């Protein structure tokens, strides 16, 4: 992987983590807010972040670079979706409801999810380009 690709993926990861410090869920802004750090409190998230960093920057992991990066970003996306469906069971109600999840998620959550999907897509495109260049 070229240096500019590593930097691009690192910047996307940093933006993703920074968005987790914004308000993601709640009933009304200023009254009942839960930030995206709820995702960072999940131990899997830290593991996935470490996997991404290892996949990007450790030279010895170059053979497993793409699977590590894909696994990391897909894992973060899975934790974000899990928290989307379950955050209010800890604070508001014990009932799981997609309608309640949609109504009580702020735009910052969707922005964070879009950045995670964009990060995974970028990593896949970088891996695909590298694969195509090695075949020729």
Secondary structure, DSSP 8 states (H G I E B T S, - for coil): --HHHHHHHHHHHHHHHHHTTSEEEEEETTTEEEETHHHHTSHHHHHHHHHHHHHHH-GGGGGGHHHHHHHHHHHHHHHHHHHHHHGGGTTT-S---HHHHHHTB-HHHHHHHHHHHHHHHHHHHHHHHHHHHHH-
